[in-house]
Amino acid sequence: MLRTIRITLATVLLVCITWLFLDFTGTAYEWFSWMPKLQFLEAILAVNIGVIVFLIILTLVCGRIYCSVICPLGIMQDIFGWLGKKKKKNRYTYSKEVKWLRYPVLVVFIIALLAGVGTLFQLLAPYSTFGCIATTLLQPLWKMGNNVLATLAERADSYAFYHVETGLPNTGVVMTFAIVILIILIVLAWRNGRTYCNTICPVGTVLSFISRFSFLKIQFNESKCKNCSMCSKNCKSACIDYKTHSVDYSRCVVCGNCIENCKFGALKYGFSRQTSRTSKTSTTGETPIDESKRSFLVTTALLTTAAMAQQKDKVMDGGLAEIEDKVAPERQTLLTPPGSRSMKNFAQHCTGCLLCVSECPNQVLRPSTDLLHLMMPTMSYELGYCRPECNRCSEVCPTGAILPIKKEDKSSTQMGHAVWIKKNCVPLTDGVECGNCARHCPVGAIEMVPSDPDDEESPAVPAVNEARCIGCGACEYLCPARPFSAIYVEGHEVHKEI
């Protein structure tokens, strides 16, 4: 029953979260946008006290079920492990905790979090890793399937489906990273089950300190045990030592496989009546220091400090000519979405899960390829612009990197300002009238003025009112100049209200 409940809950959550990353219609967003906020690290970064308390209490009562029921990366590893088990049954063995790797990784992770080294903690964060895989590898496949259906629907004179862009520019580095990580996870889970969770994952390490003291635990009935070793051979966390009838509760994710495979009823999940094997009295009769409690308190203090630190469509010409793709300009200051408040706040809170990238209906957000901020979303306007009436990214962000912002407030938030590049402007280079930027500016920050102040008949060029411009990028996106726009948006380090 325990295993059945776990698999059912895990399946529902994995399907819903994966659909949230894949869906481009907004349907999943309407129903499941709250699910990412249940992730442990994301709740800490967002200082979501309610979720943090809930997950701590859940772990204290039930053990590390978070890793096997709520964490999508953990659930995905279970799937790979199950596929490996189909090939070779009873393949796991008990192994001791790899402390020399586990705890240094956690320390490095916390230091990176406090120092704002985004790339490092983004590579280690489990939910971010899953998001990177879902966004860069699975979503393009999902969109390709949609486009096949759209083609078939067109031939049947149906508009049930519509064509969409299958990818974003400059995602090669992130896609390569996603492929490498996916291969590593498949190999580790196929061969050894939960190796990644119990040696690398910082969230698993933090929860391991709490799970040692959980009320409900997997326990042995030594009088019924026949030492058949089936529990150890089916434990994907390698945490059951059948010879000593002990369970390492810091690594147990309460999957229920051991109970399912015990033919003698020697294992049960219930209220603990014995201490953890790590705190048993030594053979010399002395009471050892409980290192797990000390580690738990130290880690809690570090994470609290970390959380406190965080607070401080292409333009077409009717088919008469092939249009050259736009090239993103070199911005001196990166653009961050309205709601992020500043580049500093965005960098300190963002874990690079790419959910905002997946959910952006205007294809403005895409993962960064900068080594210091790898996978952190950046804004660019080659495929669309940041529509003032859209605030979806702020509503799905689980970490507080993009805080919720109302649509009316977004229209008055200045995240950047437009800059005119004279040498690229079509009226001057081609001698034709344009004015696209002024016509499509949603806040009226651009007007066309004579290029020569002394000649009213001279070609009209744009003049930008920087105090009124909000940096939405409509002018940059709709500028007909190729490959570089004649007007582009320069970001602001700190957003302003206008």
Secondary structure, DSSP 8 states (H G I E B T S, - for coil): -HHHHHHHHHHHHHHHHHHHHH--SSHHHHHHTTGGGG-HHHHHHTT-HHHHHHHHHHHHHH-STHHHHT-HHHHHHHHHHHHHHHHSSS--------HHHHHHHHHHHHHHHHHT-HHHHHHH-HHHHHHHHIIIIIHHHHHHHHHHHHHHHHHTT--SS-------TT-HHHHHHHHHHHHHHHHHHHHHSSHHHHHT-HHHHHHHHHHTT-SEEEEE-TTT-----HHHHT-TT--EETTTTEE-TTT-----HHHHH-TT--EEEEE--S--GGG---TTS-----HHHHHHHHHHHHHHHHHHHHH------TTSS----------SS----TTS-BHHHHHHH-----HHHHH-TTS-EEE---GGGTT-EEE--SS----TT--HHHHH-SSSSS----HHHHTTEEEEEEEE-GGG-HHHHT-----HHHHH-TT--EEEEESSTT-TTS-EEEEE-TTT-----HHHHH---SSS-SEEEEEEEEEEE-
